[in-house]
Amino acid sequence: MASASGMPGKICSSSGNLTNQYVEFSCPKCNDSNIIRCDECRKTYTRYRCSKCGFEGP
């Protein structure tokens, strides 16, 4: 998948938006799933949910 600028991006786990500015980390509970958070969701503390274990974080 590519963004409008042609740069590859990832889907934010919180907002579902395609983004090129993000952080990616393993789920703090199960460590089996990657969480992707765009800059906007990080700044506004939007909650995320792990797709494998259901862990929710800020």
PELINNOR-V346690 format. One record per residue. RES is the residue in one letter. SS is DSSP state (H for helix, E for strand, L for the rest). PSI is psi in whole degrees, 0 to 359 (none if undefined). D_FIRST is the distance of its C-alpha to the first C-alpha in Angstrom with 2 decimals. Layout:
BEGIN
RES/SS/PSI/D_FIRST
RES/SS/PSI/D_FIRST
END
This chain:
BEGIN
M/L/144/0.00
A/E/150/3.81
S/L/179/6.98
A/L/332/10.06
S/L/357/11.45
G/L/355/9.04
M/L/140/8.78
P/E/148/6.10
G/L/183/6.77
K/E/160/7.85
I/E/126/9.47
C/L/132/13.17
S/L/336/15.60
S/L/307/18.12
S/L/337/16.73
G/L/6/13.54
N/L/148/12.03
L/E/132/8.83
T/E/150/10.62
N/L/349/11.17
Q/L/103/14.71
Y/E/167/15.22
V/E/150/17.41
E/E/131/16.78
F/E/161/19.86
S/E/150/21.37
C/L/130/23.05
P/L/339/26.56
K/L/305/28.23
C/L/338/26.82
N/L/15/24.83
D/L/350/22.75
S/L/145/19.60
N/E/135/17.38
I/E/132/17.48
I/E/127/15.00
R/E/125/16.77
C/E/162/15.97
D/H/319/18.95
E/H/316/20.22
C/H/326/20.53
R/H/317/22.20
K/H/327/24.62
T/L/7/25.56
Y/L/37/25.85
T/L/134/23.68
R/L/150/24.09
Y/E/162/21.55
R/E/132/22.13
C/L/132/21.48
S/L/344/20.06
K/L/313/22.49
C/L/349/25.78
G/L/4/25.57
F/L/137/26.52
E/E/139/26.16
G/E/167/26.22
P/L/none/26.54
END
